[in-house]
């Protein structure tokens, strides 16, 4: 009877627990924004969702318990282990705890080798829990709140690397006894159980010719798939294979790092292997042969695999505050108006103001606001494209659309049509450029708006000072922050035209409309033709002769379509015939352009002393003791071409490079190149130009030069990289 009663009571208790659990689940579903006590609010990005998980709902004075930073990574993205391998940075956590409380170190899970050719990273994919032990002070009083605050930073990488961070808070009540959160504790216990176990034996590290032999005398017999992950990043070449050590006893052969350095008589790391079909991980300490201790890389060390450059957290852009990034973007937008690809369009807009300034002040202000709307909308579209493509893992930046030859040719066609319109070859009223009598009509309003659109489009090949850092910051931030930076850039870009439309004093300085407007309007056609010629040249660099043919066919077809629309005006049948024929010609020309404007296989410069860029080439030249200058450029980048002409092609710069033994590498981003995009992201940049000067020593960090160069500036940087100036020589290690 007692047993039956106990069973009935047990069923009642179980039913009550299930009912309570169901109620809590329903509450959780009804209030998804409320985090459970054992888990912080999440920090999310398109790449990572991170939370701080606690094994306790209530803590007791003097107890120790675990929390874990949980990172859920999007497919193909990874974060880094204590030794990140060839590139990257490990996750770091900085704690703010109540007085007397202590936080331990991260308990690192076993890493895996993640190949990103030609590099190998050590890190984690999927979901990773990083446990940390927390000690509650013994004098904590029940009824108080035990508040944990963790500021975490991590680097998440796929083909590009993006630094991220988050602040996590947990407020746990202090009680007379700790209360465990079963679900959270199970997850943390599983993570702790999966941590590498102590090996129970010591390894032995010795030289094996110009390689290293790691003996593992206590490893279970029959173990396979051995891999050693050292804590030190100057011990081995991370990307090299680790074959089994021949001879008696288990072990592995390691390729000595070309930056080899061993200061201690022992090494530590994690050993992973397969035993009986199951992967296991051990923490290993190995005694090093005394002959290895204190030795650096020898001159005869293998040179086939130069040291891969470590990926730093972006140096420019990522360390800006939001306020600084907004200020930089606004200033960059202002300066962008002075770029040669933008000035013709803005002059045309000024002509429109001159036409209306002496007629209607309200109309002029309206034109300025419509121009602003066109600028804002176009920047919004560009920002949306950059954010969307970045979320999908593509590396894009400012001017990315000009890496598409068909779009370059389309823009050249637009420039030709605008030029023909300006010289009076045909008339479309105000709808194209917003000048003439049509400003007072519906077409004039559309013309002002489209002038803003066109101004942004032709500005994309240019990068103004301050823009590089601002855009580099924007592409590493959540969408809302990135969008605010783009909008600040748009406001700075539109400000001069809007200010002119709202400044009666400035407008009164403009002369009255007259014949001079027609002459000036026609004169501005020629900068448009010049821009079209430049864009066709860009297409030729991207695609070769076929691209030039496609561009000329597109220009011819566009001119024919405009002429056809003009001569078929009149009756309905004539207009219909003209429209259909024009559409067929446009579609045919478009198909021909897309088919023939195919990016060439390689646009890297190979003329003279300029060599194509690669990270391996940088490392190799540094290993030879040569300073290295890297020019990140593109044929569609006006600022890049100006710097080439003004500074980099000057004879005194060439002579200085020859005297100092500078290796000149060019990274040509005219066509899409993922490695160049990644290198730009590593420096916190979203576009070109970017100029780096590496010192002539292994692993020396690059100096970033300004975006506008002078010969003296380049020569001075070359001398610093070569250690020739007094200040550099005095500070050299």
N, C-alpha and C positions, 0 to 999 in steps of 0.2 A: 504493500500500500504506500509506504513511504517513497519507494522508487517511482511509482506511478504519479504521486503528487509532485515529486521533484521534476519528472518529465513534463507534467502539465505546466508547472511554474516556469520551466526552461522554455517551453513553447511560447508562453505568454511573454516572457522577457525577450525572446528572439523576435516575436511579432512587434513588440514595442520598439525594439531597436531598429527593425526594418522600417516601421512607420516613421520614427524620428529621422532615420537616414533619408527616406523618401521626402520628408518635409524639408530637410536641409538642402537636398538636391533641387527640389522645386524652387526654394528660395534662391539658390545659386543661379538657376536658369532665369528666374524672374529678375534678378539683379546682377546682370553680368558685369557691370562696371565696378562692383564691390569685391575687392580682393579678400581671400580668406586670411585669417590672422597669421597663418604659417607661411604665407607667400606674399611678396611685395607686389606692387603694381608693376606691370611689364613695361620695359623700354623696347620699342619696336622700330625697325627700319625694314626696307624691302629685303634685307639680307639676313638679319638676325632679330630674334625675339629673346630678350634676356629678362630673367627675374631672379630675386633672392629668395631662396627656400629655407625655411627653418624646420628643424626636427622637433621643436617645442611650441606649444600654444601658450604655456606658462612656464617660467623658469623659477628655480629655487636658489636661495643664497648659497654661494660657494660651488655650484655644480658646473660641470663642463658639458657642452652639447655642440652639435655640428649644424652649421648652415652651409648652403652650397649656392654658388653662382651658376644658374642654369642657362645655357645658351642653345637655342634651337636655330640651326643654320639652314638657309635655303639650299636647294640642291646645287652641287658643284662649288659651293663656297666653303672656305675653311678658316679656322683660327689657329693659333700657334701654341706650341709646347714651350717649356722652360728654355730649351735651345731651339730656336725656330728653324734651324737648318741654314740653307743658302740665303734665305731672305725672310723678312718679317720681324715681328716683335711679339713677345709673349703677353698674355693678358695680365694686367696688374690691378690690384684692389687696394685702395687706401681707406682705412676705417676711422670713423668717429664714434667712440664708445663712451658710456658713462665712466666716471672716475673709478679707477681700480679694476675695470674690466680689461681683458686682453684678448687679442685675436692672433691665432697661429698663422703659419705660412700655408699657401695653397698646397693641398695634397694632389699632386699632378697624376692624372691617369696615364696609362701607357700610350705614347703617341703612335702614329703610323706615318710611313713615308709617303708623301703626296708629291707626285711628279708634275712639275710645270716646266716642261722642256725649255732650256737644258738644265734647269735647276731641280732640286728636291727640297721640299719643305718638310718639317716635322710638326705635325699638328693634328687637328681633329675635324671631322666632318659630321653631318647629321645633328645629333644632340650630344652635348657634353656637360657633365656636372663637375664643378671644381669645388670640392669640400674644404671648409676651413673650420677649425675648432675654436670655439668662443668660451672664455672662462668668465663666469659671473662672480663679482666680488663677494666675499663672505659677509660683508656688512650690509649687503642689499636688504632692504626692509620689505616684507610682504605688504602689498597694497601700492607700492611704487610701480613705475613703468620703466622697463629696461629697453632703452631705445638704441637700435643699431642703425648706423648710416654708413653705406658703402659707396664710394665713388670708384667705379671700375672703368678701365680703358682697355680696348682690344683693337686689333687690326684684323679685318676680315678681307679675304682675298679670293678671287677667282682668276680672271685674266687681268683684272686691275685690283689694286689694293685701296681700301677705304678705311681710315681710322674712325672708330666710333667710341662712344662713351655713354655712361648712364649713371644716374644716382638712384640708389635703392634704400628705402627705409622700412624698418620693421619695429613696431612698438609692441613689446611683449610684457604682459603683467607679471609682477613678481609675487609668488605665492609661497606658502609654507613647504610645498612639495611641487616638483616639476610635473607638468601635464604634457604627455607626448602626443603629437599629431601623428597618428598611425600611418596615414597615407604618405605624408611627407617623409617620415622617418624611414619607411620602407624604401623610398627612392634614394635617400641618402645612404642607407645601409647597403643597398645594392651597389652604389658608386664606390663606397669604401671597400666592399668585398672585392671589387674588380681592380683595385689598385695593385700595382706591382708588389709582389711579396719579397722579403729579403732573400737573397740567393742562398745563404747558408754556407757559402764558400767564397773564397777570394780568387779573382782571376789574376793572370800575369801578362803584362804587356812588354813586348821586346821588339827590337828592330828585326826586320826580315828583308835585308837588302835596303832598298829605298821605300819599303812599305813597313807595315806594323803587323805583328802577329799577336792576337789576343787569345791566350790559352784559357780554357774553361774546364778545369779539372773535375768539378762537381756536377756538371751538366748531365741529366739523365741520358742514358744510352739510347740511340735511335732518334734523337731530336733532330728536326729538320727546320728549314726556313729561318735560319738564325739571322738576327739583325741587331746590331748594337747602336743605341742612341746615346752618345756621350753628352754630359752636361756642358762640357767645354766646347766652344764653337771654333777653337783653333787646333783641334786634334786631327780630324780626318776630313777628307773630301766627302761631303754629305751625299752627293749624287752618284758616287762610285759604287759598284757592286761589292758585296761582302761575301766572297766565296769561302767555303769551309777550309780550315787549316789542314794541310796534308800531314801525314805522320800520326804518331800515337796521340791519343786523347783528343777530345772535341775542342773546337776553337774556330775563329774566323780570321781572315786576312783583311786588313783595313788599308785603304790608300791614305798615305800621310798627306795632311793638308799642305798646300804650297805656302800657307801662312802658319806653319806648325810652330806651336809654342807650348811647352810643358814646364810649369814652375813647381809643381808638387810631386812628391814621390809616389803618389797614387792618383788614379782617375776614378770617376764615378759615372754612372749612367743607368740606363734601362736596357735589359736584354729581352727581346721577344723571340719566341720559337714555338714550333708546333710539336706537341707530344701526344701521340695516339690520336691524331686528327684534331686535337683541341689546341687553340692558341693560348699560350701562357706568357706571363711577363714577370721578370725578376728585377729588383734593384741590385745592381752589381757594383762592387768596389774591387779594383784591380791594382796590384802593386806594379809600378813601372820600373823597368830596368834603369839603374842609376845612370847609365850612359845616355839615356834619353832626357833626363831631368836637366832643365836649364838651357836646352838647345832650342834654337829657333830654326826656321826654314833654311836649309843649306842651298848654296849656289847650284849644286847639282841636283836639287830636288826636281821631280818630274815636272816638265813645263807644258805637257800636252793639255793639261786642264787648268787654265789660269783661274785665279780665285774669282769667284762670282761676286759681284758687288752686292753688298747687303742693301735691302730695300729699306730706306729710312722712312719714318713717319714724315709725310709731306712737310717740307721746310718752309714753303711759302704758300699761304692761303689757308691751310688747315689750322694754323695756330692763331688766326685772326678771331677777334670777337665779332658778333653779328653787327654791332654798331660800326666797327672799323670796316667790315666788308661792305656795308651799305654806303659808307662815305667813299670808299675806294671805287665802288661801282658808279656812284653818281659823278665823281670826278672823271673817271674813265669815259663815261658817256658824253660829258661836256667836251673833252679833248677829241673824242671820235669825230666830232663835227669838222675838225680841221684836216682830217685825212683826205687825200686826193680822190679817193673813190666816192666820197660823200659830198664834197663841195659843189659839184655841178648841180646836183639835185636841189640843194639848199639855195643856190643862187636862183634857180628857176622859181622856187617858192617865194623868194624875195621879190622877183618880178611880179608875181601875182599880187603881193601886198602893195607894190607900187601902183598897180592898176586900180586897186580899190581904196587906197589910203586917202585919196582926195575926194572920194565919193561917199563912203559910208564906214564910219568907225565900227559900228556894230557888226557889219559884214566882215570886216577884217578880223575882229576878235573871233567870230564864228569860224573863219578859215583856220585860225591858229588852233582852236580847240579840236576841229576835225583832224588837223594834222597830228595833234597829240593822240587822238583816238586811234589813228592808223598806226602810229609808232607803238602804242601800248599793246594793241591787239597782235601786231606782228611779233613783238618780243614775247608776248604770252604764248604764241604758237611755238616759237623757237624754244622757249623754256620748257613747254610741255613735251616737245620732242626729245630734248636732252634728258629730262627726268625719266620719261618712259623708256627710252633706250638704255639709260643707265640702270634702271630697275631690272631690265632684261639681261644685264651683264655686258652690254656693249660699251666700249669706251668712245665717247663722242665729246666734242668740245665746241668752242666758239668757231664758227665757219665750217662746221662739219659737212653741211650740205654741198659745199663747193668741192668736196671730194668725189662727187658724182659727176662725171663728164657730161651726161645729158642735161643736168641742171645748169652747169656752167655754160653750155651752148644755148640753153633757153634764155639765160640771163643776157648773153651776148645779143641774141635776137631782139630782146626787149630794148637794149641800148640802141641798136640800129633803128628800130621803129621810132623811138623817142627822138632820135636825131633827125630822121626824115620828117617827122611831124614839126619839129622846130624850124626847119628850113622851108616849110610850106609845101613839101612834096604831096602831102595829103592833110586833111583836117579831120580831127575827131572831137573838136570842141575842147572843153575843159576836162574831159573825163580821164585823160592820160596824165597830164602834168599839172593841171590846175592853173593855166594862164589864159589870158584873153577875156573876151566879153562873157564867156560862158560861166564865169565865176558866180554870177548872180543867179544862175539857174540851178536846177537839180544836178546837172552834170558838173557844175562848178564845185558843189559840196562834195560830190563823189571824187572829184579831182583832188581836192585838198586831202581827203582821207587817203586816197591812193598814193599821193606824194609821200605821206608818212610811211606807208607800206614799202614803197620803192626805196626810200632813204635807208630803211633798216636793211633791206635785202642787199643793196650795194655796199653797205657798211660791213657786212659779215667777213669779207676778206681781210679787214683791218683789225689790229689789236692796239689799242691806245695804252699809254702808261697807266698804271694802277689797275687796268682791267685784268691782267693775268692773275694777280693774287685774288681779286674778287671772284673771278670765274672759277679758280681752283678751289676756293672756299665753297662756292655754291654747289659744285658737283659732288661734294662729300657730305652734304647736309640733307636732312629730311625735305620732302617736296615743298612744304610751306615756307621753310627758310630759303631754299633755293629760289623759289618764285619771288620772294621779297627782294632778293639781290638783283634778279633780272629786272624787276620793276624799277628799282633805284637806278639801274643803268639806263632804262628807257626814259625815265624822267630827266636825267642829266642830258641825254641825247636830244630830247625834244625841247629843252628849256630855251635855247637861243631863239628858235622860231616863235615859240609861244610868247616869250618876252617881247619880241619885236611886234607881234600882233596886238599886245596890250599896252604898248608904250607910245602914247601920242607924240611925245617929244621926238622919239626916233623916227616915227612915221613922217613927221613934218619935214625931216631932213631929206626924205626921198623926193626926187624931182617929179614934176607933173608928167602924166603919161604923154607920150609923143612918139615920133619916129624912132627915137633912140631905143625904145623898148623893142621894136621889131628887129632892129639891127643887133641888139644884145641877145635877143631870143635866138636869132639865127646863129650868132657866134657861139652860143652854148651848145649847139649841135655837135661841134667838133670835139669837145671833151667827151661827149657821149660816144662818138665814133672811135675815139682813142681808147675808151674803156672797152668797147666791143672788140677792138683789135687785141688788147691785152688779154681779154677773156678767151679769145680764140687761141692765143698763144698758150694760155694755161691748158686748154683742151689738147693742144698739140703735145705738151709735155706729158700729160696724163695718158694719151692714147696713141701718139705718133701721127703719121700722115693721114690715116683713116679718120682720125678725129677732126682734122682740118677740113677734109672733104665733107664730113657730116655737118660741120658748122656752116660751111659755105652753102651747102644745099638747103639747110634750115633758113639761112638769111634770104636766099633766093625765093624759097617758098613763102616766107612771111611777107616779103615785098609783093609777090604775085597775089597773095590773098587780100592784102590791103587794097591793091589796085583793082582787083576783081570786085570787091565789095563796093568800091566807089563807082565803077562804071555800070554796075547792074542796079543802081538805084532807079526807082520809078514805079512801074506797075508791080502788082503782086507776083505775077508769074516770073518776071525778070528777077525780082528780089529772091524768090524761092530758088530759081536756077543758080543764082550767084551764091546763095548761102550753101546749097548742097555741094556745089563744085568747090567752094572754098573749104568746106569741112573735109572733103575727100583729099584735097591737096595737103591740108594741115595734118590729117591722119597719116597720109603716106610719108610726108617729110618727118613726122614724129617717129614712125616705125623705122625709117632709114637711119635716123640719128641714134636711136637706142641700139640698133643692131651694130652700128659701126663705131660708136663712142664707147669702146670697151677699154678699161684701164690696162695700161701696159704692165708687163711682168715686173719691171724694176725701174724706178726713176732715180735711184740713188746716184749721186754725182761720183764720177770716176775720172774726171779730167784733172790734169796737173798733179798737185800734191794733196788734193782732197780725196779722202777715202770714205767709203760707206760706213756708217755707224753701226755698232753692235756693242752690247755690254761686255762681251768677251774681248773685243778689240780694245776697248777702254782699259780693261784689266791687264791685257797683254802689254800695252804701251806703258802703263804705269809700272809694271814689273820690270820693264827695261830702263826705268828711271826717267822716262820722258813725260813732260807735262802734256796734257791733252785738252784741246779745245773742241767742244761739241756744239754744232750749229743745228738746232731743231728749226726747220724751215718748211716752206711750201711754196709752190709756184704761184698760188692764188693769194698769198699773203703780201700785201703791198708794203707793210712795215718791214718784212723780211727782205724784200727786194731793195728797199731804200737803204737798209743797213749794209747789204752786200755792196751797193754802189758807193756809199759814203765812207764806209770804214773797212769792211773785210777785204775788199779787192784793192785797197790802196797799197802802193808799192812799199811804203814804210812799214806797214803791218806785215806784209809778206817777208820783208827782210828781217824783221824782229822774230818772226816765227822760225825762219831758217837759222838765225843766230842762236836762238834758245832751244832749238831742237823740238819745237812744238809739233805734236801730231794733230792734224786738223781732220776731224770727222764730221760728216754731214748726215743728219737724220732727216730725210726728205719725206714729209707727210702729205705731199700733193695727192697721192692716192692713200686709201685707208691702209694702215699698218698697225696691227694690234700691239706689237712690241713697242713702237714709238708712243702709242697712246698710253700704254702702261708706264713708260718712262716719264711722260709728262705728268701723269697722275702721281707718281712717286715724288715729284717735285712740287706738288700742289698746283699744277697748271692744268687748264682745260683747253689750251690752244697754243699756237705758235705766234710769235717767235719765243724761243727760250735759248739762252746762251750759257753754257757751263764751262768752267775752266778747272780741270783736275790737276792737282800737284803731281810732280814726278816721283811719287813713292806709293808703295802698295797700300791699298785701302784708304788713300787720302780722300777726304771729303771735298766735293766740288764747291766752287764759288759761283753763285748765280750773278750774272751781269745784268745791268738794266736792259730794258726792252729797246731803248734808243741808244745806239752806239756812236762813239767817236773814235778815230784812230788812236788818240792818246789813251783813251780809256781801255781799249783792247790791249795795247802794248803794255800798259801798267799792270793789267791783270796777268799777262803772259809772264812778266818779270816776277810777280808774286808767286805764280805757280812754279816757276823755275827756281825760286829761292834766291833771286838776284837782288831784290831790294833789301835795304838794311833792316827794315822792321821785320820782314819775314825771316831773314837770316838769324836775327837775334832771338826770335821766338821759336825757331825750329827745334824739334826734340832732338 
